[in-house]
């Protein structure tokens, strides 16, 4: 039937319509689609009227969607006009969305006009978002201006974000300038945040300035921290300088913490020295702890020597304890010996306790002799009890043997 329809159509005879119409009554979608593709293979002059006629007459949504895609591959004024009519007037939302993608692939002034008409309309939000994403391929100043306007003025978060993300896919400086305006002026908060994260991939002067201004000048803490996190991913040497500037200039503790974590993301000699200076300072304890965490997360393997420097020099006992925990989690044998020495020599019970826990977390046999000595000779019952618990945390054969010795009060033969 398909072959016969194709042959009749090539000969200019109308009987193929009846054959196709008859196929609508079958449940075999493959046959229907094969018939459509057979029609599409005709010369465009003959295929287009046949496809338009069949689209208008059939109620099968799947067939109508396939016809829409076929119309998109026929580059004639008639096909573009039909697609525009479908985009603007068809009762099926799915078919209208399909027509939007088809018309964007055809291109031309009529296609762009139809997309803009949908974007500016009060139509379904998903339909408008589809038109917005379809407009991304049009990098003209007119398209960039429209996307910027929608991103700034639209109160619907879904639409505003769609326009913002479409702008981010356009690489021109004009698009960067529009994203800058979105950060400052957008009605929808989500659009402003989306613009901030879009700027981090641009690495241009506008992006850096906008992120700095948002981090220091926004009246929204969430947007300020979003700008800082975006700077952490900017591949530009100026980003580190900006993050340090933001840390010193801001009075918001949350912003300062975010700046420290973002600085830790950079993992350079400069950033390590900066974070170490904050961790060792006698200022805000929370910020010193944040700097320590940023230092610890900047490498796959924790720098035990750096942590030990913090233990010996930090003004805050809480920061010292955190540094000890970081070393213990690493399980470095050399560091374990140093922690053992700290336990033996420290007169601060809190530091002793933290060091014992760090030894327990190390899972290292190197820690066992230190813990046994503390369990037997510790300055107080609480410290001795903690050492026994830490031996249990290690759980190795050597640690179990040591526990039995402690219980029996003599070496096990």
C-alpha positions, 0 to 999 in steps of 0.5 A: 500500500505504501509503495502504491501510494508513493507511485500514485503520488509521483504520477500526480494522482489523488488516490494516495490520499485515500490509501493514507487515510485508510492507514489511520484506522490501523494500529500499526504506527510503523506502516503509517510512518513509512507511508509518510516518509514515502510521501516525503521522498517525492519532489518538494513541489509535490510532497509539500501540498500532500503533507500539508493536506494530510496534516490538516485532515488527520487527528493522529498526534504522532503522525502530525508531529512527524509531518511537522518535522518533515515540513522543517526539512522543506525550505520553502516559503510555504513550509515556513508559513505552515510551520508558523501557523502551527506554532501560533494556532495549533490546539496541540501543545506537543505539536506546537513545541515540535513546530517550534524546533522545526521552524528554528531549524528552517530559520529565516525572518518569518521563523524568528518573528514567530518565535519572538511572538510566542516568547512575548505572548501569554501562552503556556510557560513550557511553550514559551520556554521552548521558543526561548531555547530555540532562539539560542541559535540566533546570535543576532543583537536583536535576539540577545536583546530580547532574551535579556529583556525577558530574563530581566522583566519576567516574573515567572522563574521558569521563563526568566531562567530559560532566557538566562540560560539561553543567553549563556549559550551565546558567546558574544560580549553583548550577551555578557553585558546582558547577563550583567544586567540580569544579575543587577536588575532581574525581577526573578531571583532565580534568574539572577542566580542563574546569570551568576553561574552562567558568568563563571564560564565566560572568563572575561572582564565583564564576568569578573567585575559582575561577580565581584560586585555581586559578592560585595554589593548584593543585598541577598546573602544567597546571591553573594555566596553564589557569586563567590562559588562561581569565582571558585570555578573561574579559570583566571588568575584574577579570581584569586585576587578578587576572592581575597579582596572579597574576604577582607572587604566583607563584614558578612561571616557567611560571605567570608566563609564562602570566600575561604572555601572558594580560595581552597578550591584553587590549590596554589602556593598563594592560596595555601599561605593565605588560608594558613594565615587565617587558620593561625590568626586570633580573630574569629574562631569560625573563620579560622576553622573554615580556613583549616577545612579549606586547606584540608580539602584543597588536596586529595591527600592532607598535608600533615606538616601543615596541619601540625604547624596549625596544632603548634601555632594556632591561637584557638584550641578548637582549631588545634583540635580540628587539625589533629583530627585531620591528621588522624584521618590521614593515617600518616605514620610520621604524623601519628608519631608526632600526635603521640608526642603531642599527647605525651607533652601537652598539659591541656586535657582538651588537646590531649583528648583530641590527640587521642581521638586522632590516634584512634581514627588513624587505624595505624599500628604506629599509634598503639604504643602511645595509646598503651602508655597513656592508658597505663600512665595517663594523668587522669581517669578520663584520659586513660579511658579515652586511650582504651577506647581509641585502641578499640577504634584501631581494631588491628591485631596489635591493638587487640593484643594491647587491650588484652595486656591492659585487662590482664595487667601483664604482657600476653605470652 
